[in-house]
Amino acid sequence: MPRLTAYCPLFTVDGFCVSILRMRTTNFRRAQARDVAICLAAALTVLLTAGVVRAATWKGLEPFVSKRADVEKVLGAPVADRFADDGTLEFNVSGGKVTVFFVTPKFIASKRLPAHYEGTVLQIVLQHDRAQDTPESMNLATNKDFKRAGNKGIEVYTDEKDGLIYTFVESHLKTTRYSYSMDRLSRIQRGK
């Protein structure tokens, strides 16, 4: 086949149209740039979500975030108000009692936390009156996120990552604790 490039600058050595090759190269570069942008966005998403520290929440109440007003909005007026004495409020709920512990100045001083955390929820403890839940019915025995500790009819299942603790007496649920995770506490102490 004769070489057309000598006579017509629109064709290459192999007889391909120059504009088609340019179009292929441009589309390839655009696709390559798009793929690189997608990979960078995915990597950034992974990095940002890897640092997310969770805390167990109950009815939208979250440790180190919710304040007394948030608690009373959700649970109503407390039946026992010891907020000024020891930083707790008690509420009656269907099936038991709820005690909400708040961050006190003493806790802030002992853990070296920023002062603006004072008055936020520290822990929510539900005391169940007649719960029929068992570790098996809640799939805790097989859940790898929970660590089990037990002694003389009392079993405690702890999810340290989320700050969730279940206590069972004679295999029946007695308390549920929604608390902060140690990872979250250390991040707050480091100012993150």
C-alpha positions as CSV (number, residue, x, y, z in Angstrom):
1,M,0.0,0.0,0.0
2,P,1.4,3.4,-0.9
3,R,2.1,5.9,1.8
4,L,-0.4,8.7,1.6
5,T,1.3,11.0,4.1
6,A,3.6,12.3,1.5
7,Y,0.7,13.5,-0.6
8,C,-2.0,14.2,2.0
9,P,-1.2,15.5,5.4
10,L,-4.6,14.3,6.7
11,F,-3.5,10.7,6.8
12,T,-0.8,8.9,8.9
13,V,1.8,6.5,7.8
14,D,-0.6,3.5,8.3
15,G,-3.4,5.2,6.4
16,F,-5.5,6.3,9.4
17,C,-7.2,9.6,9.4
18,V,-5.3,12.0,11.7
19,S,-8.5,13.4,13.2
20,I,-9.6,9.9,14.3
21,L,-6.4,9.3,16.1
22,R,-6.6,12.7,17.8
23,M,-10.1,11.9,18.8
24,R,-9.1,8.5,20.2
25,T,-6.2,10.1,22.1
26,T,-8.4,12.9,23.5
27,N,-11.1,10.5,24.6
28,F,-8.6,8.2,26.2
29,R,-7.0,11.0,28.1
30,R,-10.4,12.2,29.3
31,A,-11.3,8.7,30.4
32,Q,-8.0,8.3,32.2
33,A,-8.4,11.7,34.0
34,R,-12.0,10.7,35.0
35,D,-10.8,7.4,36.4
36,V,-8.0,9.0,38.3
37,A,-10.6,11.6,39.8
38,I,-12.9,8.7,40.8
39,C,-10.1,6.8,42.5
40,L,-9.0,9.9,44.4
41,A,-12.6,10.6,45.5
42,A,-13.0,7.1,46.7
43,A,-9.7,7.2,48.6
44,L,-10.6,10.5,50.2
45,T,-14.0,9.1,51.3
46,V,-12.2,6.1,52.8
47,L,-9.8,8.3,54.7
48,L,-12.4,10.6,56.0
49,T,-14.8,7.9,57.2
50,A,-12.0,5.9,58.7
51,G,-11.5,8.6,61.3
52,V,-15.2,8.7,62.2
53,V,-15.7,7.8,65.8
54,R,-19.0,6.4,66.8
55,A,-20.9,6.5,70.0
56,A,-24.0,4.6,71.0
57,T,-27.1,6.7,70.7
58,W,-30.6,6.1,72.2
59,K,-33.6,8.0,70.9
60,G,-31.3,10.5,69.2
61,L,-29.4,11.2,72.5
62,E,-25.7,11.0,72.0
63,P,-22.8,11.2,74.5
64,F,-20.7,14.4,74.4
65,V,-23.3,15.9,72.0
66,S,-26.8,16.1,73.6
67,K,-27.5,18.5,76.4
68,R,-30.1,18.5,79.3
69,A,-32.6,20.3,77.1
70,D,-32.3,17.6,74.4
71,V,-32.9,14.9,77.1
72,E,-36.0,16.6,78.5
73,K,-37.4,17.2,75.1
74,V,-37.2,13.4,74.4
75,L,-38.0,12.0,77.8
76,G,-40.1,14.8,79.4
77,A,-39.7,16.0,83.0
78,P,-37.4,13.9,85.2
79,V,-38.8,12.1,88.2
80,A,-35.5,12.7,90.1
81,D,-33.4,15.7,89.4
82,R,-29.9,15.4,90.9
83,F,-28.3,17.4,88.2
84,A,-26.7,20.0,90.6
85,D,-25.5,17.3,93.0
86,D,-24.1,14.5,90.9
87,G,-25.0,15.3,87.3
88,T,-27.9,12.8,86.9
89,L,-31.5,12.9,85.9
90,E,-33.9,9.9,86.3
91,F,-36.9,9.2,84.1
92,N,-39.6,6.6,84.2
93,V,-40.2,4.9,80.8
94,S,-42.2,2.0,79.6
95,G,-40.6,-1.2,80.9
96,G,-38.2,0.4,83.4
97,K,-36.2,3.5,84.4
98,V,-33.6,5.6,82.6
99,T,-30.8,7.4,84.3
100,V,-28.9,10.0,82.3
101,F,-25.4,10.9,83.5
102,F,-24.0,14.3,82.4
103,V,-20.4,15.5,82.1
104,T,-19.5,17.3,85.3
105,P,-16.6,19.7,86.0
106,K,-14.9,17.0,88.0
107,F,-15.0,14.6,85.0
108,I,-13.7,17.4,82.8
109,A,-10.8,18.0,85.2
110,S,-10.0,14.3,85.6
111,K,-10.1,13.5,81.9
112,R,-8.6,16.9,80.7
113,L,-11.5,17.7,78.4
114,P,-12.4,21.1,76.9
115,A,-14.8,23.0,79.1
116,H,-17.6,23.2,76.5
117,Y,-18.3,19.5,77.0
118,E,-19.6,20.3,80.5
119,G,-23.3,19.5,80.7
120,T,-23.4,17.1,77.8
121,V,-24.6,13.6,78.1
122,L,-22.0,11.2,79.4
123,Q,-23.9,8.0,79.6
124,I,-27.5,6.7,79.4
125,V,-28.5,3.7,81.6
126,L,-31.7,1.8,81.0
127,Q,-32.8,-0.4,83.8
128,H,-35.2,-3.0,82.4
129,D,-38.0,-4.3,84.8
130,R,-39.2,-7.4,83.1
131,A,-37.3,-7.7,79.8
132,Q,-37.4,-11.2,78.2
133,D,-34.4,-10.5,76.0
134,T,-31.5,-13.0,76.3
135,P,-28.0,-12.9,74.8
136,E,-29.1,-15.5,72.2
137,S,-32.3,-13.6,71.2
138,M,-30.2,-10.5,70.7
139,N,-27.5,-12.4,68.8
140,L,-24.8,-11.2,71.2
141,A,-23.3,-14.6,71.8
142,T,-22.2,-14.9,68.1
143,N,-21.6,-11.2,67.4
144,K,-17.8,-10.6,67.2
145,D,-18.2,-6.9,68.0
146,F,-19.2,-7.7,71.6
147,K,-16.8,-9.0,74.3
148,R,-18.3,-11.2,76.9
149,A,-17.5,-11.3,80.6
150,G,-19.4,-13.4,83.0
151,N,-19.5,-14.5,86.6
152,K,-22.1,-16.3,88.8
153,G,-25.2,-15.8,86.6
154,I,-24.2,-12.3,85.5
155,E,-23.1,-11.8,81.9
156,V,-21.9,-8.5,80.4
157,Y,-21.5,-7.9,76.7
158,T,-19.5,-4.8,75.7
159,D,-19.0,-3.2,72.3
160,E,-16.1,-0.9,73.0
161,K,-16.2,0.5,69.5
162,D,-19.7,2.0,69.9
163,G,-19.8,2.3,73.7
164,L,-22.7,-0.1,74.1
165,I,-23.0,-2.4,77.2
166,Y,-25.6,-5.0,78.0
167,T,-25.9,-6.7,81.4
168,F,-27.8,-9.9,81.9
169,V,-28.8,-11.5,85.2
170,E,-29.8,-15.1,85.0
171,S,-29.8,-14.7,81.2
172,H,-32.4,-11.9,81.2
173,L,-31.6,-8.3,80.2
174,K,-31.3,-6.0,83.2
175,T,-29.4,-2.9,82.0
176,T,-28.4,-1.3,78.7
177,R,-25.7,1.4,78.8
178,Y,-25.2,3.8,76.0
179,S,-21.9,5.4,76.5
180,Y,-18.9,7.0,74.8
181,S,-16.2,4.8,73.3
182,M,-12.6,5.1,74.6
183,D,-11.5,6.1,71.1
184,R,-13.9,9.0,71.1
185,L,-12.7,10.1,74.5
186,S,-9.1,10.0,73.4
187,R,-9.9,12.0,70.3
188,I,-11.7,14.7,72.3
189,Q,-8.7,14.8,74.7
190,R,-6.4,15.4,71.7
191,G,-8.7,18.1,70.4
192,K,-9.9,16.2,67.3
